[in-house]
Amino acid sequence: MIQVQKNAERHRYEAVENGQVIGTLEYRERGDAMELPHTVVQPGHDGKGVGSTLARFALDDIGGAGRKVIPSCSFVAGYIQRHPEAATLVAP
């Protein structure tokens, strides 16, 4: 089972399976918003929803903190397009 956690020390969200980090989504503080510049899923784990799980967790976490998102990562931008309910989180 995949678990997702925020690693504030490394400025990223991490997908962990059996104690191993199998995916990451980096973030950068940009004033009142959080930029999401890069998502990586380790080989052998792509196509299994790891990136989407990371994106959903990050968006929920950022939105829950009352902040906006700058989706500079093409994967996160595509995720938001496929899930229009998340569009309200995008910074103007």
LINNORLIN-V112785 format. One record per helix or strand of 3 or more residues. SS is the DSSP state (H for helix, E for strand). FROM is the first residue (numbers start at 1). TO is the last residue. If there is no record, write none. Layout:
ss=SS from=FROM to=TO
ss=SS from=FROM to=TO
This chain:
ss=E from=3 to=7
ss=E from=12 to=17
ss=E from=20 to=30
ss=E from=33 to=41
ss=H from=50 to=64
ss=E from=68 to=70
ss=H from=74 to=82
ss=H from=84 to=89
